Amino acid sequence: MGVSKLMKILAICPITNNDKSKDMFHSFRETKSKDTDIVFRLEGTVTEAFNTMFINHPDYDFYFMANDDILFKTKNWDLKLANKGKISWGSDGIQNENLPCFPMIDGDIVRALGWLQMSTLNKYCGDVVWNVIGKQLDILNYCPEVKIEHLWHESQVDMDIHKKDMGEFADWLPVSHRDVEKVREALNGVH
């Protein structure tokens, strides 16, 4: 019997609230597998944090998009999500199966696109973009047994940034097929 390859997983977390991030990191450390790393970024937009950290660490098998306002509740959540497939996510207590709010994404997909969060966004709609790409390619996997609690309330939304990001998403949607095709080619081994 052959030896299975260890998966290298990187969680990336933009920091917007240092108090919340301490609780998030504690829950991360207590529940992750030994081969999952985490990096934090304090400056720039949420999108800049995700994309800069991906560019600085381009060789992971999977990338997990974290927030500082989540708590990991399930032991080995990282392996459970990575083993489910190309884009997977757990129950966040708010969106659950409706939207991949905190997705685990195959590194080949991220490398094909060159970004972890669509670069024209500031903070919001990254999960909606991944939902569109994943549905088009039938590569979404919701894992209700993985609990990642989102400590969020709609009153926290910056409406100006949200409106701008919704506009960016609307502009991308008619040309989203370009990114879908890049991902399809990567998944089919075409480079």
C-alpha positions as CSV (number, residue, x, y, z in Angstrom):
1,M,0.0,0.0,0.0
2,G,1.4,3.4,-1.0
3,V,1.9,6.4,1.3
4,S,-0.7,9.1,0.8
5,K,0.6,12.6,0.2
6,L,0.1,15.1,3.0
7,M,-2.0,18.1,2.0
8,K,-0.5,21.5,2.6
9,I,-3.3,23.9,3.6
10,L,-3.0,27.7,4.2
11,A,-5.6,29.7,6.0
12,I,-5.5,33.4,5.2
13,C,-7.1,35.8,7.6
14,P,-7.4,39.6,7.1
15,I,-7.4,41.3,10.5
16,T,-10.0,43.9,11.1
17,N,-10.5,43.4,14.9
18,N,-7.6,42.3,17.1
19,D,-9.8,41.3,20.0
20,K,-11.9,38.9,17.8
21,S,-8.8,37.6,16.0
22,K,-7.4,36.2,19.3
23,D,-10.4,34.0,19.8
24,M,-10.4,33.0,16.2
25,F,-6.7,32.0,16.3
26,H,-7.2,30.0,19.6
27,S,-10.0,28.0,18.0
28,F,-7.9,27.5,14.8
29,R,-5.0,26.2,16.8
30,E,-7.2,23.9,18.9
31,T,-9.0,22.3,15.9
32,K,-6.7,22.3,12.9
33,S,-4.6,19.3,11.6
34,K,-0.8,19.5,12.0
35,D,-0.2,20.4,8.3
36,T,-2.4,23.5,8.1
37,D,-0.7,26.9,8.4
38,I,-2.3,30.4,8.9
39,V,-1.1,33.8,7.9
40,F,-2.6,37.2,9.0
41,R,-2.5,40.5,7.3
42,L,-3.3,43.7,9.1
43,E,-3.0,46.4,6.4
44,G,-4.9,47.0,3.2
45,T,-8.3,45.9,2.1
46,V,-9.7,42.4,2.7
47,T,-9.1,41.6,-0.9
48,E,-5.5,42.8,-0.8
49,A,-4.9,40.7,2.3
50,F,-6.2,37.5,0.6
51,N,-4.4,38.1,-2.7
52,T,-1.1,39.3,-1.3
53,M,-0.9,36.4,1.1
54,F,-1.7,34.0,-1.8
55,I,1.0,35.6,-4.0
56,N,3.5,35.3,-1.1
57,H,2.6,31.6,-0.6
58,P,1.7,30.2,-4.0
59,D,2.4,26.5,-3.6
60,Y,-0.2,25.2,-1.1
61,D,-2.6,22.4,-2.1
62,F,-5.6,24.3,-0.6
63,Y,-6.4,27.8,0.6
64,F,-8.9,28.6,3.2
65,M,-10.5,32.1,3.3
66,A,-10.9,33.0,7.0
67,N,-12.2,36.0,8.8
68,D,-11.2,37.2,12.2
69,D,-14.8,36.9,13.4
70,I,-15.2,33.1,13.1
71,L,-14.7,30.3,15.6
72,F,-13.7,26.8,14.4
73,K,-15.8,24.2,16.2
74,T,-15.0,21.0,14.4
75,K,-11.8,19.0,15.0
76,N,-9.8,18.6,11.8
77,W,-12.2,20.8,9.9
78,D,-9.4,21.6,7.5
79,L,-8.9,18.0,6.3
80,K,-12.6,17.4,6.2
81,L,-13.1,20.3,3.9
82,A,-10.0,19.6,1.7
83,N,-11.0,16.0,1.3
84,K,-14.5,17.0,0.0
85,G,-13.2,18.5,-3.2
86,K,-12.4,21.6,-5.2
87,I,-14.5,24.3,-3.4
88,S,-15.9,23.2,-0.1
89,W,-17.3,24.9,3.0
90,G,-18.9,24.2,6.3
91,S,-21.9,25.4,8.3
92,D,-21.3,29.0,9.5
93,G,-24.7,29.4,11.3
94,I,-25.9,32.1,8.9
95,Q,-25.6,31.2,5.2
96,N,-24.8,27.5,5.7
97,E,-25.6,25.6,2.4
98,N,-26.7,28.8,0.6
99,L,-23.2,30.4,0.1
100,P,-19.6,29.3,0.5
101,C,-18.8,32.1,3.1
102,F,-15.5,30.5,4.3
103,P,-14.4,28.3,1.4
104,M,-11.6,25.8,1.2
105,I,-10.3,26.1,-2.4
106,D,-8.1,23.8,-4.4
107,G,-4.7,25.5,-5.1
108,D,-4.8,24.7,-8.8
109,I,-8.0,26.8,-9.1
110,V,-6.5,29.8,-7.3
111,R,-3.2,29.6,-9.3
112,A,-5.2,29.4,-12.6
113,L,-7.0,32.6,-11.7
114,G,-4.1,34.4,-10.0
115,W,-6.3,35.5,-7.1
116,L,-8.0,34.2,-4.1
117,Q,-10.5,37.0,-4.1
118,M,-11.6,38.8,-7.3
119,S,-9.2,41.8,-7.3
120,T,-11.8,44.5,-8.1
121,L,-13.6,43.8,-4.9
122,N,-12.8,45.6,-1.7
123,K,-14.3,43.4,1.0
124,Y,-17.6,41.8,0.1
125,C,-18.9,39.4,-2.6
126,G,-15.9,37.0,-2.7
127,D,-18.1,34.2,-1.6
128,V,-20.7,35.0,-4.3
129,V,-18.0,34.9,-7.0
130,W,-16.8,31.5,-5.8
131,N,-20.4,30.4,-5.8
132,V,-20.9,31.3,-9.4
133,I,-17.6,29.6,-10.5
134,G,-18.4,26.5,-8.5
135,K,-21.9,26.2,-9.7
136,Q,-20.9,26.6,-13.4
137,L,-18.4,23.8,-13.0
138,D,-20.4,21.7,-10.5
139,I,-17.5,21.7,-8.0
140,L,-19.2,23.0,-4.9
141,N,-19.3,20.8,-1.8
142,Y,-21.2,21.9,1.3
143,C,-20.1,20.0,4.5
144,P,-22.8,20.6,7.2
145,E,-20.8,18.4,9.7
146,V,-18.0,21.1,9.7
147,K,-19.0,23.9,12.0
148,I,-17.3,27.2,11.6
149,E,-19.3,29.8,13.6
150,H,-19.6,33.3,12.1
151,L,-19.9,35.9,14.8
152,W,-21.5,38.5,12.6
153,H,-24.5,40.7,12.4
154,E,-25.8,42.6,9.4
155,S,-25.4,45.9,11.3
156,Q,-21.6,45.5,10.8
157,V,-21.9,45.9,7.0
158,D,-20.3,49.0,5.5
159,M,-23.0,49.9,3.1
160,D,-20.9,52.1,0.9
161,I,-18.3,49.4,0.4
162,H,-21.0,46.8,0.0
163,K,-22.7,48.8,-2.8
164,K,-19.4,49.3,-4.6
165,D,-18.6,45.6,-4.4
166,M,-22.0,44.6,-5.6
167,G,-21.4,46.8,-8.6
168,E,-18.1,45.1,-9.2
169,F,-19.7,41.7,-9.0
170,A,-22.5,42.8,-11.4
171,D,-19.8,44.1,-13.9
172,W,-18.0,40.7,-13.6
173,L,-21.0,38.5,-14.0
174,P,-21.4,38.9,-17.8
175,V,-17.7,38.1,-18.4
176,S,-17.4,35.5,-15.6
177,H,-17.2,32.8,-18.3
178,R,-13.6,33.8,-18.8
179,D,-12.7,32.9,-15.2
180,V,-14.8,29.8,-15.4
181,E,-12.9,28.6,-18.4
182,K,-9.5,29.2,-16.8
183,V,-10.6,27.0,-13.9
184,R,-12.0,24.4,-16.2
185,E,-8.7,24.2,-18.1
186,A,-6.7,24.0,-14.8
187,L,-9.0,21.2,-13.6
188,N,-8.6,19.3,-16.9
189,G,-4.8,19.7,-16.8
190,V,-4.6,22.2,-19.7
191,H,-2.1,25.0,-19.1
